[in-house]
Amino acid sequence: MSRLLIFPLLIALAAVAPRPALGQPGGGSPNVDAASDASRNVVLESDRWRQARRQLDEWLSVQQLYTQDEVTRMRQELSARIAKMSAGELMTLLEDMEGRIAALASPEAAQARMWLNQFLPTQSQASQDRLRAKRPDVLNMTGSQIRMELDRFQQRRVANQQSQAAFDRARQTQNQSIQSMRADQNQAQADMRDARSRAAQQQNQRLQDAQLRGPYAPANQMRSPWGGGLDGRPLYTVGPWGAPIHFNPLYGGW
């Protein structure tokens, strides 16, 4: 996940980082004369410069990588460096800012920023601090380099989404298997309870039938509507004087 966050962590500094002009020290020219001041003012008061600064301010207002104190410090550092730049250095900075802002305002950058804005709030403060501490030095990144990083970030983000989707599918399949197994177990237990209940009912019915037949009737003898056995055998019973008697309804007679 830390690699996936590399680009959003990179692009914040890219817009505010001035690059020194070739052949001149990075700190600019400290001693400027009146002509240099006039040339500087032409750049600083131009519409291009004002638009670039306005777009930069808008981007800083929506990003979540930096705290308000960090944004304030970056603005102060940028102003201090601009104050020491010559007109040529200011034009180089302006061109760099325009390229970076164009990359930062692209749909790809907007998607990266949206993803990061959704991801960071889900992390603890300690985790956010660790992620911000991993921000590399990208002071010399150009607009084209930012776009390349955007492409890499998009590829990593898609790969991460696919991996997460595969994990979710596997977890869903596992949960379905567990639920199916539990359902089978519950059904087996219900079937066992039903079987026990039916067995108990049958046992009770046999006891009731035995009581209805009387103490002298064979336990396995079924009775017909005529008093004899259904298989044609005579039904034995006891007469009123204690003598055994029998009657066969199929053949008649006592």
C-alpha positions in Angstrom: 0.0 0.0 0.0 2.9 2.4 0.7 4.0 2.2 -3.0 0.5 3.0 -4.0 0.7 6.2 -2.0 4.0 7.3 -3.5 2.6 9.5 -6.3 -0.1 11.4 -4.2 2.6 12.0 -1.7 4.9 13.3 -4.4 2.7 15.7 -6.3 2.1 18.1 -3.4 5.6 19.5 -3.5 6.0 19.4 -7.2 3.8 22.5 -7.7 5.6 24.7 -5.3 9.2 23.8 -6.0 11.1 26.5 -7.9 14.0 25.3 -10.1 17.2 27.4 -10.5 18.0 28.7 -13.9 20.8 26.9 -15.7 24.2 28.4 -15.1 23.1 30.4 -12.0 23.1 29.5 -8.3 19.9 28.1 -6.8 19.5 31.0 -4.4 19.2 33.6 -7.3 20.9 37.0 -7.5 20.9 38.8 -4.2 22.0 42.2 -5.7 19.6 43.5 -8.2 19.6 47.0 -9.6 16.7 49.1 -10.7 16.6 47.7 -14.2 16.4 44.2 -12.7 13.6 45.3 -10.4 11.6 46.6 -13.4 12.2 43.4 -15.3 11.1 41.3 -12.2 7.9 43.4 -11.8 7.0 42.7 -15.5 7.0 39.0 -14.7 5.4 39.3 -11.2 2.6 41.5 -12.4 1.8 39.6 -15.6 -1.5 37.7 -16.1 0.4 34.5 -16.6 2.1 34.8 -13.2 -1.1 35.7 -11.4 -3.0 32.9 -12.9 -0.3 30.4 -12.1 -0.2 31.5 -8.4 -4.0 31.4 -8.2 -4.2 27.9 -9.6 -1.5 26.9 -7.2 -3.4 28.4 -4.2 -6.5 26.5 -5.3 -4.7 23.2 -5.5 -3.1 23.8 -2.0 -6.6 24.5 -0.6 -8.0 21.1 -1.7 -5.1 18.8 -1.0 -4.9 16.8 2.2 -1.3 15.7 2.3 -0.1 18.7 4.2 -1.3 20.4 7.3 -2.2 24.1 7.4 1.1 24.8 9.2 3.0 23.0 6.5 1.2 24.9 3.7 2.0 28.2 5.4 5.6 27.3 5.7 5.8 26.3 2.0 4.2 29.6 1.0 6.8 31.5 3.1 9.7 29.5 1.6 8.4 30.1 -1.9 8.0 33.8 -1.3 11.5 34.0 0.1 13.0 32.3 -2.9 11.0 34.4 -5.3 12.3 37.6 -3.6 15.9 36.6 -4.6 15.2 35.6 -8.2 16.1 37.6 -11.2 13.6 38.1 -14.1 15.1 35.2 -16.0 14.8 32.9 -13.0 11.2 34.0 -12.4 10.3 33.1 -16.0 11.9 29.7 -15.5 9.9 29.2 -12.4 6.7 30.4 -14.1 7.1 27.9 -16.9 7.8 25.1 -14.4 4.8 26.1 -12.4 2.5 26.1 -15.4 3.7 22.6 -16.4 3.3 21.3 -13.0 -0.1 22.9 -12.5 -1.3 21.5 -15.8 -0.4 18.0 -14.7 -1.9 18.6 -11.2 -5.2 19.8 -12.8 -5.5 16.8 -15.1 -8.3 14.2 -14.6 -5.7 11.6 -13.6 -4.4 13.9 -10.8 -8.0 14.6 -9.7 -8.7 10.8 -9.5 -5.5 10.3 -7.5 -6.4 13.2 -5.1 -9.9 11.8 -4.7 -8.6 8.4 -3.9 -6.2 9.8 -1.3 -8.8 12.0 0.2 -10.9 8.9 0.8 -8.0 6.7 2.0 -6.3 9.0 4.5 -9.3 9.6 6.8 -9.6 5.8 7.3 -6.1 5.7 8.8 -5.0 6.5 12.3 -3.1 9.7 13.0 0.1 7.7 13.6 -0.4 5.9 10.2 -0.9 9.3 8.4 2.2 10.7 10.0 4.2 7.7 8.9 2.9 8.1 5.3 3.7 11.8 5.3 7.2 11.1 6.6 7.9 9.0 3.5 7.4 11.9 1.1 10.5 11.9 -1.1 12.3 15.0 -2.4 10.7 15.9 -5.7 11.7 19.5 -5.9 13.1 19.1 -9.5 10.1 17.2 -11.0 8.8 18.6 -14.2 5.2 18.4 -15.6 6.1 15.5 -17.8 7.6 13.6 -14.9 4.5 14.2 -12.9 2.4 12.8 -15.7 4.6 9.7 -15.8 4.1 9.3 -12.1 0.4 9.7 -12.6 0.4 6.9 -15.1 2.3 4.6 -12.7 0.0 5.5 -9.9 -3.0 4.7 -12.0 -1.6 1.3 -12.9 -0.8 0.5 -9.3 -4.3 1.7 -8.2 -6.0 -0.6 -10.8 -3.8 -3.5 -9.8 -4.6 -2.9 -6.1 -8.4 -2.7 -6.9 -8.2 -6.0 -8.9 -6.3 -7.6 -6.0 -8.9 -6.3 -3.5 -11.7 -7.5 -5.7 -10.2 -11.0 -5.9 -9.7 -11.1 -2.2 -13.4 -10.0 -1.7 -14.6 -12.7 -4.0 -12.6 -15.4 -2.2 -13.8 -14.2 1.1 -17.4 -14.2 -0.2 -17.0 -17.8 -1.5 -15.6 -18.9 1.9 -18.5 -17.3 3.7 -21.0 -18.9 1.4 -19.3 -22.3 2.0 -19.4 -21.8 5.8 -23.1 -20.8 5.6 -23.9 -23.8 3.5 -22.1 -26.1 5.9 -24.0 -24.7 8.8 -27.3 -25.0 7.0 -26.5 -28.7 6.3 -25.6 -29.2 9.9 -28.8 -27.5 11.1 -30.9 -29.6 8.7 -29.2 -32.8 9.8 -29.9 -32.0 13.5 -33.6 -31.1 12.6 -34.0 -34.5 10.7 -32.5 -36.3 13.8 -35.0 -34.5 16.1 -37.9 -35.4 13.8 -36.8 -39.1 13.6 -36.6 -39.2 17.4 -40.0 -37.6 17.7 -41.6 -40.1 15.2 -40.0 -43.0 17.0 -41.4 -41.8 20.3 -44.8 -41.3 18.8 -44.7 -44.8 17.4 -43.7 -46.3 20.7 -46.5 -44.5 22.4 -48.9 -45.7 19.8 -47.8 -49.3 20.3 -48.3 -49.0 24.1 -51.8 -47.7 23.6 -52.6 -50.5 21.1 -51.4 -53.1 23.6 -53.6 -51.6 26.3 -56.6 -51.7 24.0 -56.1 -55.4 23.0 -56.2 -56.6 26.6 -53.8 -58.9 28.5 -54.8 -62.1 26.7 -54.6 -60.9 23.1 -51.4 -61.8 21.1 -49.2 -58.7 20.8 -48.7 -59.1 17.1 -52.3 -60.1 16.3 -54.3 -57.7 14.2 -58.1 -57.7 14.6 -60.7 -57.7 11.9 -64.1 -56.0 12.0 -65.6 -59.5 12.7 -63.5 -60.3 15.7 -61.1 -62.7 14.0 -57.6 -62.3 12.6 -57.1 -60.8 9.2 -54.9 -63.8 8.2 -57.7 -66.3 8.7 -56.4 -67.7 11.9 -58.9 -67.9 14.8 -59.0 -65.3 17.4 -58.7 -66.8 20.9 -60.4 -65.3 23.9 -61.9 -66.4 27.2 -65.6 -67.2 27.8 -67.6 -65.9 30.7 -67.0 -69.0 32.8 -63.2 -69.0 32.2 -63.2 -71.7 29.5 -61.2 -70.8 26.3 -63.2 -70.3 23.2 -62.3 -69.3 19.6 -64.1 -68.1 16.6 -63.0 -68.0 12.9 -65.0 -65.6 10.8 -63.6 -67.1 7.5 -64.8 -70.6 8.3 -67.6 -69.9 10.7 -68.3 -71.6 13.9 -67.0 -71.6 17.4 
